[in-house]
């Protein structure tokens, strides 16, 4: 597997992400980290509080978008940043997870910018050959 969890790609006026994982759990964990990295330095977020998240969608792509949207909602509504994720269950269409993190604090978290939404544009999960790893393409509206 590639050593990186995610990388940015060029996209006009938005942020494009390629997110990697050996399996869905690793892919979704990397997606959470990639999203938080657009807001602040994820290494500075402490896993002090937990949030339970349960989602169900029609496809893995819709589930990934809902997952990232839920984490973004927690940030925009509560100022809550995700440090770690643990999946109780994760299938192609549903997940039950515990996200651990803390509220944003000016002393600890320098907020890099605003992310408005996780878009449908170019949204895709694919398996890369010959490595066999998963790669998600996600565009964030900023």
C-alpha positions as CSV (number, residue, x, y, z in Angstrom):
1,X,0.0,0.0,0.0
2,X,1.1,3.6,-0.5
3,X,2.5,5.1,2.6
4,X,0.3,8.1,2.3
5,X,-3.3,8.2,3.5
6,X,-4.4,11.0,1.2
7,X,-3.2,13.6,-1.2
8,X,-4.5,16.8,-2.7
9,X,-5.1,17.2,-6.4
10,X,-5.7,20.3,-8.5
11,X,-9.3,21.5,-8.7
12,X,-10.6,24.9,-9.7
13,X,-11.8,26.8,-6.6
14,X,-12.3,23.7,-4.5
15,X,-10.1,21.1,-2.7
16,X,-9.7,17.7,-4.5
17,X,-8.6,14.7,-2.4
18,X,-7.5,11.2,-3.3
19,X,-7.9,9.1,-0.2
20,X,-6.3,5.7,0.3
21,X,-6.9,2.5,2.3
22,X,-6.3,-1.2,2.2
23,X,-9.9,-1.8,3.1
24,X,-13.1,0.3,3.8
25,X,-12.2,0.8,7.5
26,X,-8.8,2.3,6.6
27,X,-10.2,4.3,3.7
28,X,-12.9,5.9,5.9
29,X,-10.4,6.6,8.7
30,X,-8.1,8.2,6.2
31,X,-11.1,10.3,4.9
32,X,-11.7,11.6,8.4
33,X,-8.1,12.6,8.8
34,X,-8.0,14.2,5.3
35,X,-11.1,16.3,6.1
36,X,-9.7,17.4,9.5
37,X,-6.4,18.3,7.8
38,X,-8.2,20.8,5.7
39,X,-9.5,22.5,8.9
40,X,-6.5,22.3,11.2
41,X,-3.4,20.1,12.1
42,X,-5.0,16.7,12.9
43,X,-2.0,15.8,15.1
44,X,-3.1,18.5,17.6
45,X,-6.6,17.2,18.1
46,X,-6.9,15.2,21.3
47,X,-9.4,12.2,21.6
48,X,-11.1,13.7,24.7
49,X,-14.8,13.2,23.8
50,X,-16.6,10.7,21.7
51,X,-19.5,10.8,19.3
52,X,-21.4,7.8,18.0
53,X,-22.2,7.9,14.3
54,X,-24.5,5.5,12.5
55,X,-25.2,5.8,8.8
56,X,-26.9,3.9,6.1
57,X,-26.8,4.7,2.3
58,X,-27.3,3.0,-1.1
59,X,-23.6,2.8,-2.1
60,X,-20.1,3.0,-0.7
61,X,-19.6,6.4,-2.3
62,X,-22.8,7.8,-0.7
63,X,-21.7,6.3,2.6
64,X,-18.3,7.9,2.4
65,X,-19.9,11.3,1.5
66,X,-22.4,11.0,4.4
67,X,-19.5,10.0,6.8
68,X,-17.4,13.0,5.8
69,X,-20.5,15.3,5.8
70,X,-21.4,14.1,9.4
71,X,-17.9,14.9,10.6
72,X,-18.1,18.3,8.9
73,X,-21.5,18.9,10.5
74,X,-20.1,18.2,14.0
75,X,-17.4,20.8,13.3
76,X,-19.7,23.5,11.9
77,X,-22.5,23.0,14.5
78,X,-20.4,22.3,17.6
79,X,-16.9,23.2,16.8
80,X,-16.0,19.6,17.3
81,X,-12.9,18.1,15.6
82,X,-12.3,14.4,15.1
83,X,-9.0,12.9,16.2
84,X,-9.6,9.1,15.8
85,X,-12.2,6.7,14.5
86,X,-13.1,3.2,15.5
87,X,-15.6,1.2,13.5
88,X,-18.0,-1.1,15.3
89,X,-19.3,-2.2,11.8
90,X,-18.7,-1.0,8.3
91,X,-20.2,-2.6,5.2
92,X,-20.7,-1.3,1.6
93,X,-23.9,0.4,2.7
94,X,-23.8,1.1,6.5
95,X,-21.5,2.0,9.3
96,X,-21.5,2.3,13.1
97,X,-18.5,4.2,14.4
98,X,-17.2,6.0,17.5
99,X,-15.3,9.2,16.6
100,X,-13.1,10.7,19.3
101,X,-12.0,14.3,19.4
102,X,-12.5,17.6,21.0
103,X,-13.9,21.1,20.6
104,X,-11.8,23.5,18.6
105,X,-9.7,25.8,20.9
106,X,-7.9,28.8,19.5
107,X,-4.9,28.0,21.8
108,X,-4.5,24.5,20.4
109,X,-6.0,24.5,16.9
110,X,-5.2,27.0,14.2
111,X,-8.1,26.8,11.8
112,X,-6.8,26.8,8.3
113,X,-9.9,27.7,6.4
114,X,-13.6,26.9,5.8
115,X,-15.0,23.8,4.2
116,X,-18.6,24.3,3.2
117,X,-19.5,20.9,1.9
118,X,-18.4,17.4,0.7
119,X,-19.6,17.5,-2.9
120,X,-20.9,14.8,-5.3
121,X,-18.6,16.1,-8.0
122,X,-16.1,13.3,-9.1
123,X,-17.1,11.2,-6.1
124,X,-15.8,7.7,-6.7
125,X,-14.2,4.7,-4.8
126,X,-12.1,2.4,-6.9
127,X,-9.6,-0.5,-6.4
128,X,-6.2,0.3,-7.8
129,X,-4.4,-2.6,-9.5
130,X,-1.9,-4.2,-9.1
131,X,-1.6,-2.9,-5.5
132,X,-5.2,-3.8,-4.7
133,X,-5.7,-0.7,-2.5
134,X,-8.8,1.4,-2.5
135,X,-8.7,5.0,-3.7
136,X,-11.6,7.5,-3.1
137,X,-11.8,10.7,-5.1
138,X,-13.6,13.5,-3.1
139,X,-14.0,17.2,-3.8
140,X,-14.6,19.6,-1.0
141,X,-16.4,22.9,-1.5
142,X,-14.4,25.7,0.2
